[in-house]
Amino acid sequence: MKVSEIPVMRAPKLKQYTGQVIKAARLSSGMSQMQLAEKLGISYQQVQKYEKGTSELTLTRLHQMAEALEVPVGAFLQGENLVVSEQPAFYGKLSGEEDTLLRLFRNIRGGKMRKTALAVVKAIAEQRS
Protein backbone atom coordinates (compact mmCIF):
# COMPACT_ATOMS: atom_id res chain seq x y z
CA MET A 1 0.00 0.00 0.00
CA LYS A 2 1.32 3.42 -0.90
CA VAL A 3 1.37 6.23 1.63
CA SER A 4 -1.03 8.19 -0.58
CA GLU A 5 -3.55 5.33 -0.28
CA ILE A 6 -3.65 5.35 3.54
CA PRO A 7 -6.88 6.98 4.77
CA VAL A 8 -6.21 10.17 6.68
CA MET A 9 -8.12 10.98 9.84
CA ARG A 10 -9.16 14.62 9.80
CA ALA A 11 -7.82 16.87 12.59
CA PRO A 12 -11.08 17.39 14.55
CA LYS A 13 -11.76 13.66 14.65
CA LEU A 14 -8.16 12.90 15.61
CA LYS A 15 -8.25 15.46 18.45
CA GLN A 16 -11.49 13.93 19.77
CA TYR A 17 -10.08 10.41 19.56
CA THR A 18 -6.86 11.43 21.29
CA GLY A 19 -8.88 13.22 23.97
CA GLN A 20 -10.94 10.11 24.62
CA VAL A 21 -7.78 8.04 24.96
CA ILE A 22 -6.28 10.57 27.38
CA LYS A 23 -9.42 10.56 29.52
CA ALA A 24 -9.70 6.75 29.52
CA ALA A 25 -6.05 6.35 30.47
CA ARG A 26 -6.32 8.99 33.20
CA LEU A 27 -9.45 7.44 34.70
CA SER A 28 -8.07 3.92 34.63
CA SER A 29 -4.97 5.11 36.45
CA GLY A 30 -7.17 6.70 39.12
CA MET A 31 -5.74 10.13 38.42
CA SER A 32 -7.72 13.38 38.57
CA GLN A 33 -7.37 16.09 35.95
CA MET A 34 -5.57 18.19 38.57
CA GLN A 35 -3.07 15.41 39.32
CA LEU A 36 -2.35 14.90 35.63
CA ALA A 37 -1.99 18.64 35.13
CA GLU A 38 0.53 18.83 37.99
CA LYS A 39 2.58 16.00 36.47
CA LEU A 40 2.64 17.84 33.15
CA GLY A 41 3.17 21.32 34.58
CA ILE A 42 -0.02 22.70 32.99
CA SER A 43 -3.43 23.83 34.22
CA TYR A 44 -6.27 21.38 34.77
CA GLN A 45 -8.27 23.48 32.30
CA GLN A 46 -5.71 22.59 29.63
CA VAL A 47 -6.14 18.90 30.48
CA GLN A 48 -9.90 19.41 30.02
CA LYS A 49 -9.30 20.94 26.60
CA TYR A 50 -7.12 18.01 25.57
CA GLU A 51 -9.75 15.52 26.78
CA LYS A 52 -12.57 17.32 24.97
CA GLY A 53 -10.52 17.48 21.79
CA THR A 54 -10.62 21.27 21.60
CA SER A 55 -6.87 21.75 21.93
CA GLU A 56 -4.09 20.15 19.91
CA LEU A 57 -1.17 18.34 21.48
CA THR A 58 2.40 18.89 20.35
CA LEU A 59 4.54 15.78 19.92
CA THR A 60 6.50 16.79 23.01
CA ARG A 61 3.33 17.12 25.10
CA LEU A 62 2.02 13.83 23.68
CA HIS A 63 5.20 12.10 24.82
CA GLN A 64 4.94 13.70 28.29
CA MET A 65 1.28 12.66 28.47
CA ALA A 66 2.17 9.05 27.63
CA GLU A 67 4.86 8.98 30.31
CA ALA A 68 2.60 10.57 32.94
CA LEU A 69 -0.19 8.07 32.20
CA GLU A 70 2.23 5.14 31.73
CA VAL A 71 0.84 4.20 28.32
CA PRO A 72 2.67 3.81 25.02
CA VAL A 73 2.67 6.88 22.77
CA GLY A 74 1.14 4.73 20.05
CA ALA A 75 -2.06 4.42 22.07
CA PHE A 76 -2.83 8.04 21.21
CA LEU A 77 -2.17 7.56 17.52
CA GLN A 78 -4.41 4.62 16.70
CA GLY A 79 -7.36 5.72 14.68
CA GLU A 80 -10.76 4.45 13.67
CA ASN A 81 -9.15 2.73 10.67
CA LEU A 82 -7.25 0.37 12.94
CA VAL A 83 -8.99 -2.96 13.32
CA VAL A 84 -8.62 -4.58 16.71
CA SER A 85 -10.58 -7.35 18.36
CA GLU A 86 -11.18 -5.35 21.51
CA GLN A 87 -10.61 -1.90 22.98
CA PRO A 88 -7.17 -1.57 24.57
CA ALA A 89 -7.25 -1.26 28.33
CA PHE A 90 -5.02 1.19 30.11
CA TYR A 91 -3.47 -0.39 33.15
CA GLY A 92 -0.04 1.08 32.76
CA LYS A 93 2.93 -1.16 32.09
CA LEU A 94 2.40 -4.83 32.92
CA SER A 95 5.02 -6.83 34.77
CA GLY A 96 6.28 -10.02 33.17
CA GLU A 97 4.05 -12.12 35.45
CA GLU A 98 0.99 -9.98 34.65
CA ASP A 99 1.69 -10.25 30.95
CA THR A 100 2.02 -14.04 31.22
CA LEU A 101 -1.20 -14.33 33.23
CA LEU A 102 -3.11 -12.22 30.72
CA ARG A 103 -1.69 -14.12 27.74
CA LEU A 104 -2.56 -17.48 29.28
CA PHE A 105 -6.04 -16.32 30.25
CA ARG A 106 -6.72 -15.16 26.69
CA ASN A 107 -5.76 -18.64 25.45
CA ILE A 108 -8.50 -20.29 27.54
CA ARG A 109 -11.35 -21.34 25.28
CA GLY A 110 -14.87 -21.58 26.60
CA GLY A 111 -16.78 -19.36 28.98
CA LYS A 112 -17.00 -21.92 31.80
CA MET A 113 -13.25 -22.48 31.89
CA ARG A 114 -12.59 -18.73 31.89
CA LYS A 115 -15.06 -18.22 34.74
CA THR A 116 -13.42 -21.01 36.71
CA ALA A 117 -9.94 -19.58 36.16
CA LEU A 118 -11.15 -16.14 37.17
CA ALA A 119 -12.80 -17.54 40.31
CA VAL A 120 -9.54 -19.27 41.31
CA VAL A 121 -7.46 -16.14 40.80
CA LYS A 122 -10.04 -14.05 42.67
CA ALA A 123 -10.06 -16.48 45.63
CA ILE A 124 -6.28 -16.43 45.82
CA ALA A 125 -6.19 -12.62 45.61
CA GLU A 126 -8.76 -12.25 48.38
CA GLN A 127 -6.76 -14.38 50.82
CA ARG A 128 -4.77 -12.20 53.19
CA SER A 129 -1.52 -13.80 54.31
C-alpha positions in Angstrom: 0.0 0.0 0.0 1.3 3.4 -0.9 1.4 6.2 1.6 -1.0 8.2 -0.6 -3.6 5.3 -0.3 -3.7 5.4 3.5 -6.9 7.0 4.8 -6.2 10.2 6.7 -8.1 11.0 9.8 -9.2 14.6 9.8 -7.8 16.9 12.6 -11.1 17.4 14.5 -11.8 13.7 14.6 -8.2 12.9 15.6 -8.3 15.5 18.4 -11.5 13.9 19.8 -10.1 10.4 19.6 -6.9 11.4 21.3 -8.9 13.2 24.0 -10.9 10.1 24.6 -7.8 8.0 25.0 -6.3 10.6 27.4 -9.4 10.6 29.5 -9.7 6.7 29.5 -6.0 6.3 30.5 -6.3 9.0 33.2 -9.5 7.4 34.7 -8.1 3.9 34.6 -5.0 5.1 36.4 -7.2 6.7 39.1 -5.7 10.1 38.4 -7.7 13.4 38.6 -7.4 16.1 35.9 -5.6 18.2 38.6 -3.1 15.4 39.3 -2.3 14.9 35.6 -2.0 18.6 35.1 0.5 18.8 38.0 2.6 16.0 36.5 2.6 17.8 33.1 3.2 21.3 34.6 0.0 22.7 33.0 -3.4 23.8 34.2 -6.3 21.4 34.8 -8.3 23.5 32.3 -5.7 22.6 29.6 -6.1 18.9 30.5 -9.9 19.4 30.0 -9.3 20.9 26.6 -7.1 18.0 25.6 -9.7 15.5 26.8 -12.6 17.3 25.0 -10.5 17.5 21.8 -10.6 21.3 21.6 -6.9 21.8 21.9 -4.1 20.2 19.9 -1.2 18.3 21.5 2.4 18.9 20.3 4.5 15.8 19.9 6.5 16.8 23.0 3.3 17.1 25.1 2.0 13.8 23.7 5.2 12.1 24.8 4.9 13.7 28.3 1.3 12.7 28.5 2.2 9.1 27.6 4.9 9.0 30.3 2.6 10.6 32.9 -0.2 8.1 32.2 2.2 5.1 31.7 0.8 4.2 28.3 2.7 3.8 25.0 2.7 6.9 22.8 1.1 4.7 20.0 -2.1 4.4 22.1 -2.8 8.0 21.2 -2.2 7.6 17.5 -4.4 4.6 16.7 -7.4 5.7 14.7 -10.8 4.5 13.7 -9.1 2.7 10.7 -7.2 0.4 12.9 -9.0 -3.0 13.3 -8.6 -4.6 16.7 -10.6 -7.3 18.4 -11.2 -5.3 21.5 -10.6 -1.9 23.0 -7.2 -1.6 24.6 -7.3 -1.3 28.3 -5.0 1.2 30.1 -3.5 -0.4 33.2 0.0 1.1 32.8 2.9 -1.2 32.1 2.4 -4.8 32.9 5.0 -6.8 34.8 6.3 -10.0 33.2 4.0 -12.1 35.4 1.0 -10.0 34.7 1.7 -10.3 31.0 2.0 -14.0 31.2 -1.2 -14.3 33.2 -3.1 -12.2 30.7 -1.7 -14.1 27.7 -2.6 -17.5 29.3 -6.0 -16.3 30.3 -6.7 -15.2 26.7 -5.8 -18.6 25.5 -8.5 -20.3 27.5 -11.3 -21.3 25.3 -14.9 -21.6 26.6 -16.8 -19.4 29.0 -17.0 -21.9 31.8 -13.2 -22.5 31.9 -12.6 -18.7 31.9 -15.1 -18.2 34.7 -13.4 -21.0 36.7 -9.9 -19.6 36.2 -11.2 -16.1 37.2 -12.8 -17.5 40.3 -9.5 -19.3 41.3 -7.5 -16.1 40.8 -10.0 -14.0 42.7 -10.1 -16.5 45.6 -6.3 -16.4 45.8 -6.2 -12.6 45.6 -8.8 -12.2 48.4 -6.8 -14.4 50.8 -4.8 -12.2 53.2 -1.5 -13.8 54.3 
